[in-house]
Amino acid sequence: MAKKDLLFQVFDNLIGNALKFSNLNGIIVFRAYEITNKNTSKVRIEIGDSGVGILKIVQKNIFRKFSILNDDLITIYGNGLGLSITKKILEKQGSSISFSSDYNEGIIFFIDFITSTKNN
C-alpha cells in the first residue's frame, strides 16, 4: 500500500500538468483498471491530456531534474522538478510510471501499482 499524502502529491502534479499544458477546450482523462496475467496483478492508472505533447527527441529527459518544456507558442511556468519527484515517489513505493506522447497530440502517463505476484 502506498502512503496517501505522497499519492496526493503524485496526482496533484500529474493532473496539474494536464491542466497546465492543455488549452481551454482540451480533454483530460483519468482512468483506473486492473491488469492481470499469470505472474502478476496490478492496478494501472492513466492520466492523459490533449495538450501540447512532447517531441520525441526530448522525451528521454522528461523525468530528469530541472527538465522544462520550451515552446515558442506557449509560456511554461515551473521549476522542472515535478515529474522527477513523482517518479522517485512511485519507485520508492515499488510502483512505476511511463508515458506515451507526441508533439501536438497530448500525453498519457501510466502508473502501475503491483497488487500481487504469483510465484510458481
C-alpha positions as CSV (number, residue, x, y, z in Angstrom):
1,M,0.0,0.0,0.0
2,A,1.2,3.5,-0.8
3,K,1.3,6.5,1.5
4,K,-1.8,8.6,1.0
5,D,-0.1,12.0,1.2
6,L,2.6,11.0,-1.3
7,L,0.0,9.7,-3.7
8,F,-1.9,13.0,-3.4
9,Q,1.4,14.8,-4.4
10,V,1.8,12.4,-7.4
11,F,-1.8,13.0,-8.7
12,D,-1.7,16.7,-7.9
13,N,1.4,17.0,-10.1
14,L,0.2,14.9,-13.0
15,I,-3.3,16.4,-13.1
16,G,-1.8,19.9,-12.6
17,N,0.5,19.3,-15.6
18,A,-2.5,18.1,-17.6
19,L,-4.3,21.4,-16.8
20,K,-1.2,23.5,-17.4
21,F,-0.4,22.0,-20.8
22,S,-4.0,21.8,-22.2
23,N,-5.9,24.6,-23.8
24,L,-9.3,25.7,-22.6
25,N,-11.2,23.2,-24.7
26,G,-8.7,20.4,-24.0
27,I,-9.6,17.0,-22.7
28,I,-8.2,15.4,-19.6
29,V,-8.7,11.7,-18.9
30,F,-8.3,9.9,-15.6
31,R,-8.8,6.1,-15.8
32,A,-8.1,3.2,-13.5
33,Y,-8.3,-0.6,-14.2
34,E,-6.7,-3.9,-13.2
35,I,-4.2,-5.8,-15.4
36,T,-3.7,-9.5,-14.5
37,N,-1.5,-12.1,-16.1
38,K,-0.2,-15.4,-15.0
39,N,2.6,-13.8,-12.9
40,T,1.3,-10.5,-11.5
41,S,-1.7,-8.4,-10.9
42,K,-1.5,-4.7,-10.9
43,V,-3.7,-1.6,-10.9
44,R,-2.9,0.8,-13.7
45,I,-3.9,4.5,-13.5
46,E,-3.8,6.6,-16.7
47,I,-3.7,10.4,-16.6
48,G,-3.8,11.9,-20.1
49,D,-4.5,15.2,-21.8
50,S,-4.9,16.6,-25.3
51,G,-2.3,19.3,-24.7
52,V,0.9,20.2,-26.4
53,G,2.6,16.8,-26.0
54,I,6.4,16.3,-26.1
55,L,8.7,16.0,-29.1
56,K,10.2,12.5,-29.4
57,I,13.8,13.9,-29.3
58,V,13.3,15.4,-25.8
59,Q,11.2,12.6,-24.2
60,K,14.3,10.8,-22.7
61,N,14.7,13.8,-20.4
62,I,11.2,14.1,-19.1
63,F,11.9,12.6,-15.6
64,R,15.2,14.4,-15.1
65,K,15.5,17.2,-12.6
66,F,15.0,20.7,-14.0
67,S,13.7,19.4,-17.3
68,I,11.3,22.1,-18.6
69,L,9.4,22.0,-21.9
70,N,10.3,25.0,-24.0
71,D,7.8,26.1,-26.7
72,D,7.7,29.3,-28.7
73,L,3.9,29.3,-28.7
74,I,3.3,28.9,-25.0
75,T,4.8,30.1,-21.8
76,I,5.6,27.3,-19.3
77,Y,5.8,28.0,-15.6
78,G,7.5,25.7,-13.2
79,N,10.9,24.6,-12.0
80,G,11.2,21.2,-13.8
81,L,11.1,19.1,-10.6
82,G,7.6,17.8,-10.6
83,L,8.0,14.7,-12.8
84,S,11.4,13.8,-11.2
85,I,9.8,13.9,-7.8
86,T,6.8,12.0,-9.0
87,K,8.9,9.2,-10.4
88,K,11.0,8.9,-7.2
89,I,7.9,8.8,-5.0
90,L,6.4,6.0,-7.1
91,E,9.7,4.0,-7.3
92,K,10.2,4.1,-3.6
93,Q,6.8,2.5,-3.2
94,G,7.5,-0.2,-5.7
95,S,5.4,1.3,-8.4
96,S,6.4,2.6,-11.9
97,I,5.5,5.4,-14.2
98,S,5.8,5.6,-18.0
99,F,4.2,7.7,-20.7
100,S,3.2,7.9,-24.4
101,S,3.3,11.2,-26.2
102,D,3.9,13.0,-29.4
103,Y,4.0,16.7,-30.1
104,N,0.6,18.4,-30.5
105,E,-1.1,15.1,-29.6
106,G,-1.0,15.3,-25.8
107,I,0.4,12.8,-23.3
108,I,-0.8,9.8,-21.3
109,F,1.0,8.8,-18.1
110,F,0.7,5.2,-17.0
111,I,1.2,4.5,-13.3
112,D,1.4,0.8,-12.3
113,F,0.8,-0.4,-8.7
114,I,1.7,-4.1,-8.3
115,T,-1.1,-5.6,-6.1
116,S,0.2,-9.2,-6.1
117,T,2.7,-11.6,-7.6
118,K,2.3,-15.3,-8.1
119,N,5.4,-17.4,-7.6
120,N,5.3,-20.8,-9.2
